[in-house]
């Protein structure tokens, strides 16, 4: 949770940035951000985050990419298959924001 909380602003920036800028950020990021994205994928795969039907449909076609995360070179996979990152962040960030806000109170 500390890692996600520390990288929340960067994840939010990735969600709102243009594709070329997103690729550049991911190519030059540290391992902490890559691990944070990997944790988000694992939480979605383990169904720890509730998804809407629309989010499930968008992420379903990228399920094989998400399953490769624990086994592969993560940064290279994110750069090559960046199409799954935006649906993932759109699904995960609202839940994370509410969870972080609840922890602060």
N, CA, C and O atoms as a GROMACS GRO file, in nm:
protein
  420
    1UNK      N    1   0.082  -0.119   0.000
    1UNK     CA    2   0.000   0.000   0.000
    1UNK      C    3   0.086   0.126   0.000
    1UNK      O    4   0.050   0.226  -0.061
    2UNK      N    5   0.200   0.121   0.068
    2UNK     CA    6   0.288   0.238   0.072
    2UNK      C    7   0.340   0.271  -0.067
    2UNK      O    8   0.350   0.388  -0.104
    3UNK      N    9   0.373   0.168  -0.144
    3UNK     CA   10   0.425   0.189  -0.278
    3UNK      C   11   0.320   0.253  -0.368
    3UNK      O   12   0.350   0.344  -0.444
    4UNK      N   13   0.198   0.205  -0.359
    4UNK     CA   14   0.091   0.261  -0.441
    4UNK      C   15   0.060   0.404  -0.399
    4UNK      O   16   0.036   0.490  -0.484
    5UNK      N   17   0.060   0.428  -0.270
    5UNK     CA   18   0.033   0.563  -0.220
    5UNK      C   19   0.142   0.660  -0.265
    5UNK      O   20   0.114   0.774  -0.299
    6UNK      N   21   0.267   0.614  -0.264
    6UNK     CA   22   0.378   0.700  -0.306
    6UNK      C   23   0.376   0.728  -0.455
    6UNK      O   24   0.421   0.834  -0.498
    7UNK      N   25   0.326   0.636  -0.534
    7UNK     CA   26   0.326   0.652  -0.680
    7UNK      C   27   0.190   0.691  -0.737
    7UNK      O   28   0.171   0.688  -0.859
    8UNK      N   29   0.095   0.727  -0.653
    8UNK     CA   30  -0.040   0.757  -0.700
    8UNK      C   31  -0.040   0.873  -0.800
    8UNK      O   32  -0.107   0.865  -0.904
    9UNK      N   33   0.033   0.980  -0.770
    9UNK     CA   34   0.035   1.095  -0.860
    9UNK      C   35   0.096   1.060  -0.996
    9UNK      O   36   0.049   1.108  -1.099
   10UNK      N   37   0.198   0.977  -0.996
   10UNK     CA   38   0.259   0.935  -1.122
   10UNK      C   39   0.162   0.848  -1.203
   10UNK      O   40   0.152   0.863  -1.324
   11UNK      N   41   0.092   0.758  -1.135
   11UNK     CA   42  -0.007   0.674  -1.204
   11UNK      C   43  -0.119   0.759  -1.262
   11UNK      O   44  -0.165   0.735  -1.374
   12UNK      N   45  -0.161   0.859  -1.187
   12UNK     CA   46  -0.266   0.950  -1.236
   12UNK      C   47  -0.214   1.028  -1.357
   12UNK      O   48  -0.289   1.050  -1.452
   13UNK      N   49  -0.089   1.070  -1.353
   13UNK     CA   50  -0.029   1.139  -1.467
   13UNK      C   51  -0.018   1.050  -1.589
   13UNK      O   52  -0.039   1.095  -1.701
   14UNK      N   53   0.014   0.923  -1.568
   14UNK     CA   54   0.019   0.828  -1.680
   14UNK      C   55  -0.118   0.811  -1.743
   14UNK      O   56  -0.130   0.800  -1.866
   15UNK      N   57  -0.219   0.810  -1.661
   15UNK     CA   58  -0.356   0.792  -1.711
   15UNK      C   59  -0.397   0.909  -1.799
   15UNK      O   60  -0.466   0.889  -1.899
   16UNK      N   61  -0.356   1.030  -1.765
   16UNK     CA   62  -0.400   1.149  -1.836
   16UNK      C   63  -0.305   1.196  -1.946
   16UNK      O   64  -0.336   1.292  -2.016
   17UNK      N   65  -0.191   1.131  -1.963
   17UNK     CA   66  -0.091   1.178  -2.060
   17UNK      C   67  -0.115   1.119  -2.199
   17UNK      O   68  -0.191   1.023  -2.216
   18UNK      N   69  -0.050   1.179  -2.295
   18UNK     CA   70  -0.055   1.132  -2.434
   18UNK      C   71   0.026   1.003  -2.447
   18UNK      O   72   0.117   0.980  -2.367
   19UNK      N   73  -0.003   0.920  -2.546
   19UNK     CA   74   0.067   0.791  -2.560
   19UNK      C   75   0.219   0.802  -2.572
   19UNK      O   76   0.291   0.721  -2.513
   20UNK      N   77   0.270   0.899  -2.647
   20UNK     CA   78   0.416   0.912  -2.661
   20UNK      C   79   0.480   0.950  -2.528
   20UNK      O   80   0.586   0.897  -2.492
   21UNK      N   81   0.417   1.040  -2.454
   21UNK     CA   82   0.469   1.079  -2.324
   21UNK      C   83   0.462   0.964  -2.226
   21UNK      O   84   0.552   0.946  -2.144
   22UNK      N   85   0.354   0.886  -2.233
   22UNK     CA   86   0.337   0.770  -2.146
   22UNK      C   87   0.449   0.669  -2.170
   22UNK      O   88   0.504   0.613  -2.075
   23UNK      N   89   0.482   0.644  -2.296
   23UNK     CA   90   0.590   0.552  -2.330
   23UNK      C   91   0.724   0.604  -2.280
   23UNK      O   92   0.806   0.527  -2.229
   24UNK      N   93   0.747   0.732  -2.293
   24UNK     CA   94   0.871   0.793  -2.246
   24UNK      C   95   0.884   0.783  -2.094
   24UNK      O   96   0.991   0.752  -2.043
   25UNK      N   97   0.775   0.809  -2.023
   25UNK     CA   98   0.778   0.801  -1.877
   25UNK      C   99   0.808   0.658  -1.832
   25UNK      O  100   0.890   0.637  -1.743
   26UNK      N  101   0.743   0.561  -1.894
   26UNK     CA  102   0.763   0.422  -1.855
   26UNK      C  103   0.903   0.374  -1.890
   26UNK      O  104   0.964   0.298  -1.814
   27UNK      N  105   0.955   0.419  -2.003
   27UNK     CA  106   1.090   0.378  -2.043
   27UNK      C  107   1.197   0.428  -1.946
   27UNK      O  108   1.300   0.363  -1.927
   28UNK      N  109   1.172   0.544  -1.884
   28UNK     CA  110   1.272   0.604  -1.797
   28UNK      C  111   1.236   0.597  -1.649
   28UNK      O  112   1.301   0.663  -1.567
   29UNK      N  113   1.137   0.520  -1.612
   29UNK     CA  114   1.093   0.517  -1.473
   29UNK      C  115   1.180   0.422  -1.390
   29UNK      O  116   1.256   0.341  -1.444
   30UNK      N  117   1.166   0.433  -1.260
   30UNK     CA  118   1.240   0.345  -1.169
   30UNK      C  119   1.162   0.215  -1.148
   30UNK      O  120   1.048   0.202  -1.190
   31UNK      N  121   1.226   0.122  -1.082
   31UNK     CA  122   1.164  -0.009  -1.062
   31UNK      C  123   1.045  -0.003  -0.966
   31UNK      O  124   0.959  -0.092  -0.968
   32UNK      N  125   1.039   0.099  -0.883
   32UNK     CA  126   0.929   0.112  -0.788
   32UNK      C  127   0.796   0.133  -0.861
   32UNK      O  128   0.695   0.074  -0.822
   33UNK      N  129   0.795   0.215  -0.965
   33UNK     CA  130   0.673   0.240  -1.042
   33UNK      C  131   0.631   0.114  -1.118
   33UNK      O  132   0.512   0.083  -1.125
   34UNK      N  133   0.727   0.043  -1.173
   34UNK     CA  134   0.697  -0.080  -1.246
   34UNK      C  135   0.638  -0.184  -1.151
   34UNK      O  136   0.544  -0.256  -1.187
   35UNK      N  137   0.692  -0.193  -1.030
   35UNK     CA  138   0.639  -0.285  -0.930
   35UNK      C  139   0.499  -0.244  -0.889
   35UNK      O  140   0.414  -0.330  -0.865
   36UNK      N  141   0.474  -0.115  -0.881
   36UNK     CA  142   0.341  -0.065  -0.846
   36UNK      C  143   0.238  -0.104  -0.953
   36UNK      O  144   0.128  -0.147  -0.920
   37UNK      N  145   0.273  -0.089  -1.080
   37UNK     CA  146   0.183  -0.129  -1.189
   37UNK      C  147   0.161  -0.279  -1.185
   37UNK      O  148   0.050  -0.326  -1.209
   38UNK      N  149   0.265  -0.355  -1.155
   38UNK     CA  150   0.252  -0.500  -1.143
   38UNK      C  151   0.157  -0.538  -1.030
   38UNK      O  152   0.077  -0.630  -1.044
   39UNK      N  153   0.167  -0.468  -0.917
   39UNK     CA  154   0.075  -0.495  -0.806
   39UNK      C  155  -0.069  -0.466  -0.844
   39UNK      O  156  -0.160  -0.539  -0.805
   40UNK      N  157  -0.091  -0.359  -0.920
   40UNK     CA  158  -0.226  -0.327  -0.967
   40UNK      C  159  -0.280  -0.439  -1.054
   40UNK      O  160  -0.397  -0.478  -1.042
   41UNK      N  161  -0.196  -0.492  -1.144
   41UNK     CA  162  -0.237  -0.603  -1.229
   41UNK      C  163  -0.273  -0.726  -1.146
   41UNK      O  164  -0.375  -0.791  -1.170
   42UNK      N  165  -0.190  -0.757  -1.049
   42UNK     CA  166  -0.217  -0.874  -0.966
   42UNK      C  167  -0.344  -0.856  -0.884
   42UNK      O  168  -0.419  -0.952  -0.864
   43UNK      N  169  -0.370  -0.737  -0.836
   43UNK     CA  170  -0.494  -0.713  -0.762
   43UNK      C  171  -0.617  -0.727  -0.850
   43UNK      O  172  -0.721  -0.775  -0.805
   44UNK      N  173  -0.605  -0.685  -0.975
   44UNK     CA  174  -0.718  -0.703  -1.068
   44UNK      C  175  -0.737  -0.851  -1.098
   44UNK      O  176  -0.850  -0.900  -1.100
   45UNK      N  177  -0.628  -0.924  -1.124
   45UNK     CA  178  -0.638  -1.066  -1.155
   45UNK      C  179  -0.691  -1.148  -1.038
   45UNK      O  180  -0.766  -1.243  -1.056
   46UNK      N  181  -0.652  -1.108  -0.917
   46UNK     CA  182  -0.699  -1.180  -0.798
   46UNK      C  183  -0.836  -1.134  -0.750
   46UNK      O  184  -0.887  -1.181  -0.649
   47UNK      N  185  -0.895  -1.040  -0.825
   47UNK     CA  186  -1.028  -0.986  -0.795
   47UNK      C  187  -1.035  -0.917  -0.658
   47UNK      O  188  -1.136  -0.924  -0.589
   48UNK      N  189  -0.926  -0.852  -0.620
   48UNK     CA  190  -0.925  -0.775  -0.497
   48UNK      C  191  -0.984  -0.636  -0.518
   48UNK      O  192  -1.018  -0.567  -0.422
   49UNK      N  193  -0.997  -0.596  -0.644
   49UNK     CA  194  -1.055  -0.467  -0.679
   49UNK      C  195  -1.183  -0.493  -0.756
   49UNK      O  196  -1.182  -0.567  -0.855
   50UNK      N  197  -1.291  -0.434  -0.712
   50UNK     CA  198  -1.420  -0.451  -0.779
   50UNK      C  199  -1.419  -0.374  -0.911
   50UNK      O  200  -1.383  -0.256  -0.914
   51UNK      N  201  -1.457  -0.440  -1.018
   51UNK     CA  202  -1.460  -0.379  -1.150
   51UNK      C  203  -1.603  -0.374  -1.201
   51UNK      O  204  -1.684  -0.461  -1.172
   52UNK      N  205  -1.633  -0.271  -1.279
   52UNK     CA  206  -1.762  -0.263  -1.344
   52UNK      C  207  -1.759  -0.356  -1.465
   52UNK      O  208  -1.653  -0.403  -1.506
   53UNK      N  209  -1.876  -0.383  -1.521
   53UNK     CA  210  -1.883  -0.470  -1.639
   53UNK      C  211  -1.806  -0.410  -1.757
   53UNK      O  212  -1.741  -0.482  -1.832
   54UNK      N  213  -1.813  -0.278  -1.771
   54UNK     CA  214  -1.741  -0.211  -1.879
   54UNK      C  215  -1.590  -0.228  -1.861
   54UNK      O  216  -1.519  -0.255  -1.958
   55UNK      N  217  -1.541  -0.211  -1.740
   55UNK     CA  218  -1.398  -0.229  -1.713
   55UNK      C  219  -1.356  -0.374  -1.738
   55UNK      O  220  -1.248  -0.399  -1.791
   56UNK      N  221  -1.440  -0.468  -1.700
   56UNK     CA  222  -1.408  -0.609  -1.722
   56UNK      C  223  -1.395  -0.640  -1.871
   56UNK      O  224  -1.304  -0.713  -1.911
   57UNK      N  225  -1.485  -0.584  -1.952
   57UNK     CA  226  -1.478  -0.607  -2.097
   57UNK      C  227  -1.351  -0.548  -2.155
   57UNK      O  228  -1.286  -0.610  -2.240
   58UNK      N  229  -1.314  -0.428  -2.111
   58UNK     CA  230  -1.194  -0.363  -2.164
   58UNK      C  231  -1.067  -0.436  -2.124
   58UNK      O  232  -0.972  -0.442  -2.203
   59UNK      N  233  -1.064  -0.491  -2.004
   59UNK     CA  234  -0.944  -0.559  -1.956
   59UNK      C  235  -0.936  -0.705  -1.999
   59UNK      O  236  -0.828  -0.764  -1.997
   60UNK      N  237  -1.049  -0.762  -2.038
   60UNK     CA  238  -1.051  -0.905  -2.072
   60UNK      C  239  -0.958  -0.937  -2.188
   60UNK      O  240  -0.891  -1.040  -2.187
   61UNK      N  241  -0.953  -0.850  -2.289
   61UNK     CA  242  -0.868  -0.879  -2.404
   61UNK      C  243  -0.720  -0.865  -2.372
   61UNK      O  244  -0.636  -0.909  -2.450
   62UNK      N  245  -0.687  -0.804  -2.259
   62UNK     CA  246  -0.548  -0.789  -2.216
   62UNK      C  247  -0.513  -0.882  -2.101
   62UNK      O  248  -0.410  -0.863  -2.035
   63UNK      N  249  -0.596  -0.980  -2.076
   63UNK     CA  250  -0.574  -1.069  -1.961
   63UNK      C  251  -0.445  -1.150  -1.974
   63UNK      O  252  -0.378  -1.175  -1.874
   64UNK      N  253  -0.410  -1.190  -2.096
   64UNK     CA  254  -0.287  -1.268  -2.114
   64UNK      C  255  -0.164  -1.184  -2.081
   64UNK      O  256  -0.065  -1.236  -2.029
   65UNK      N  257  -0.169  -1.054  -2.111
   65UNK     CA  258  -0.057  -0.965  -2.078
   65UNK      C  259  -0.044  -0.953  -1.927
   65UNK      O  260   0.066  -0.955  -1.873
   66UNK      N  261  -0.156  -0.939  -1.858
   66UNK     CA  262  -0.154  -0.924  -1.713
   66UNK      C  263  -0.102  -1.051  -1.646
   66UNK      O  264  -0.033  -1.043  -1.544
   67UNK      N  265  -0.132  -1.166  -1.702
   67UNK     CA  266  -0.084  -1.291  -1.642
   67UNK      C  267   0.065  -1.310  -1.662
   67UNK      O  268   0.128  -1.384  -1.586
   68UNK      N  269   0.125  -1.246  -1.762
   68UNK     CA  270   0.267  -1.256  -1.786
   68UNK      C  271   0.349  -1.172  -1.690
   68UNK      O  272   0.470  -1.192  -1.678
   69UNK      N  273   0.286  -1.078  -1.621
   69UNK     CA  274   0.360  -0.983  -1.538
   69UNK      C  275   0.452  -1.046  -1.435
   69UNK      O  276   0.566  -1.003  -1.424
   70UNK      N  277   0.409  -1.144  -1.358
   70UNK     CA  278   0.502  -1.196  -1.257
   70UNK      C  279   0.624  -1.266  -1.316
   70UNK      O  280   0.723  -1.284  -1.246
   71UNK      N  281   0.617  -1.307  -1.442
   71UNK     CA  282   0.722  -1.391  -1.498
   71UNK      C  283   0.817  -1.320  -1.593
   71UNK      O  284   0.925  -1.371  -1.621
   72UNK      N  285   0.781  -1.204  -1.643
   72UNK     CA  286   0.858  -1.144  -1.752
   72UNK      C  287   0.930  -1.017  -1.709
   72UNK      O  288   0.918  -0.972  -1.595
   73UNK      N  289   1.004  -0.961  -1.805
   73UNK     CA  290   1.067  -0.831  -1.785
   73UNK      C  291   0.955  -0.728  -1.792
   73UNK      O  292   0.905  -0.698  -1.900
   74UNK      N  293   0.918  -0.674  -1.679
   74UNK     CA  294   0.796  -0.595  -1.668
   74UNK      C  295   0.802  -0.464  -1.745
   74UNK      O  296   0.706  -0.429  -1.813
   75UNK      N  297   0.912  -0.394  -1.737
   75UNK     CA  298   0.920  -0.263  -1.804
   75UNK      C  299   0.908  -0.280  -1.955
   75UNK      O  300   0.837  -0.204  -2.020
   76UNK      N  301   0.976  -0.380  -2.009
   76UNK     CA  302   0.969  -0.404  -2.153
   76UNK      C  303   0.828  -0.444  -2.194
   76UNK      O  304   0.780  -0.404  -2.300
   77UNK      N  305   0.761  -0.522  -2.112
   77UNK     CA  306   0.625  -0.564  -2.143
   77UNK      C  307   0.528  -0.446  -2.141
   77UNK      O  308   0.439  -0.439  -2.226
   78UNK      N  309   0.545  -0.355  -2.047
   78UNK     CA  310   0.458  -0.237  -2.040
   78UNK      C  311   0.478  -0.151  -2.165
   78UNK      O  312   0.380  -0.102  -2.222
   79UNK      N  313   0.602  -0.132  -2.207
   79UNK     CA  314   0.630  -0.049  -2.324
   79UNK      C  315   0.576  -0.114  -2.450
   79UNK      O  316   0.518  -0.047  -2.534
   80UNK      N  317   0.594  -0.244  -2.464
   80UNK     CA  318   0.549  -0.314  -2.585
   80UNK      C  319   0.397  -0.325  -2.591
   80UNK      O  320   0.338  -0.307  -2.698
   81UNK      N  321   0.334  -0.353  -2.480
   81UNK     CA  322   0.190  -0.376  -2.476
   81UNK      C  323   0.122  -0.266  -2.397
   81UNK      O  324   0.046  -0.294  -2.304
   82UNK      N  325   0.148  -0.142  -2.433
   82UNK     CA  326   0.096  -0.031  -2.356
   82UNK      C  327  -0.054  -0.012  -2.369
   82UNK      O  328  -0.112   0.072  -2.299
   83UNK      N  329  -0.119  -0.087  -2.457
   83UNK     CA  330  -0.263  -0.075  -2.475
   83UNK      C  331  -0.344  -0.117  -2.354
   83UNK      O  332  -0.458  -0.075  -2.338
   84UNK      N  333  -0.287  -0.199  -2.268
   84UNK     CA  334  -0.360  -0.244  -2.151
   84UNK      C  335  -0.347  -0.147  -2.034
   84UNK      O  336  -0.425  -0.154  -1.939
   85UNK      N  337  -0.250  -0.056  -2.040
   85UNK     CA  338  -0.222   0.030  -1.926
   85UNK      C  339  -0.335   0.129  -1.898
   85UNK      O  340  -0.373   0.148  -1.783
   86UNK      N  341  -0.388   0.192  -2.000
   86UNK     CA  342  -0.495   0.290  -1.980
   86UNK      C  343  -0.622   0.227  -1.923
   86UNK      O  344  -0.676   0.281  -1.827
   87UNK      N  345  -0.673   0.116  -1.977
   87UNK     CA  346  -0.789   0.053  -1.914
   87UNK      C  347  -0.762   0.007  -1.771
   87UNK      O  348  -0.850   0.014  -1.685
   88UNK      N  349  -0.640  -0.039  -1.746
   88UNK     CA  350  -0.605  -0.082  -1.611
   88UNK      C  351  -0.609   0.036  -1.514
   88UNK      O  352  -0.668   0.026  -1.407
   89UNK      N  353  -0.547   0.146  -1.552
   89UNK     CA  354  -0.544   0.263  -1.464
   89UNK      C  355  -0.683   0.324  -1.447
   89UNK      O  356  -0.716   0.371  -1.338
   90UNK      N  357  -0.763   0.323  -1.553
   90UNK     CA  358  -0.901   0.374  -1.541
   90UNK      C  359  -0.983   0.290  -1.444
   90UNK      O  360  -1.071   0.343  -1.376
   91UNK      N  361  -0.955   0.163  -1.437
   91UNK     CA  362  -1.030   0.074  -1.348
   91UNK      C  363  -0.979   0.081  -1.205
   91UNK      O  364  -1.058   0.072  -1.111
   92UNK      N  365  -0.849   0.096  -1.187
   92UNK     CA  366  -0.788   0.083  -1.055
   92UNK      C  367  -0.781   0.214  -0.977
   92UNK      O  368  -0.803   0.215  -0.856
   93UNK      N  369  -0.751   0.325  -1.044
   93UNK     CA  370  -0.726   0.450  -0.973
   93UNK      C  371  -0.844   0.503  -0.890
   93UNK      O  372  -0.820   0.550  -0.779
   94UNK      N  373  -0.967   0.497  -0.938
   94UNK     CA  374  -1.076   0.544  -0.850
   94UNK      C  375  -1.088   0.464  -0.720
   94UNK      O  376  -1.115   0.521  -0.614
   95UNK      N  377  -1.068   0.335  -0.729
   95UNK     CA  378  -1.073   0.252  -0.609
   95UNK      C  379  -0.957   0.285  -0.515
   95UNK      O  380  -0.975   0.293  -0.394
   96UNK      N  381  -0.840   0.305  -0.572
   96UNK     CA  382  -0.724   0.339  -0.490
   96UNK      C  383  -0.741   0.476  -0.424
   96UNK      O  384  -0.703   0.494  -0.308
   97UNK      N  385  -0.799   0.571  -0.496
   97UNK     CA  386  -0.818   0.704  -0.439
   97UNK      C  387  -0.913   0.699  -0.320
   97UNK      O  388  -0.888   0.764  -0.218
   98UNK      N  389  -1.020   0.623  -0.332
   98UNK     CA  390  -1.114   0.613  -0.219
   98UNK      C  391  -1.051   0.538  -0.103
   98UNK      O  392  -1.079   0.569   0.013
   99UNK      N  393  -0.968   0.440  -0.132
   99UNK     CA  394  -0.903   0.364  -0.026
   99UNK      C  395  -0.800   0.450   0.047
   99UNK      O  396  -0.791   0.444   0.170
  100UNK      N  397  -0.724   0.529  -0.027
  100UNK     CA  398  -0.625   0.617   0.035
  100UNK      C  399  -0.693   0.724   0.118
  100UNK      O  400  -0.646   0.757   0.227
  101UNK      N  401  -0.804   0.779   0.068
  101UNK     CA  402  -0.876   0.882   0.142
  101UNK      C  403  -0.935   0.824   0.271
  101UNK      O  404  -0.938   0.891   0.374
  102UNK      N  405  -0.982   0.701   0.266
  102UNK     CA  406  -1.040   0.637   0.386
  102UNK      C  407  -0.931   0.610   0.489
  102UNK      O  408  -0.957   0.619   0.609
  103UNK      N  409  -0.810   0.576   0.445
  103UNK     CA  410  -0.700   0.550   0.537
  103UNK      C  411  -0.654   0.677   0.609
  103UNK      O  412  -0.607   0.671   0.722
  104UNK      N  413  -0.667   0.794   0.542
  104UNK     CA  414  -0.620   0.917   0.602
  104UNK      C  415  -0.715   0.969   0.710
  104UNK      O  416  -0.674   1.049   0.794
  105UNK      N  417  -0.837   0.925   0.708
  105UNK     CA  418  -0.934   0.972   0.809
  105UNK      C  419  -0.929   0.892   0.933
  105UNK      O  420  -1.004   0.919   1.027
   0.00000   0.00000   0.00000
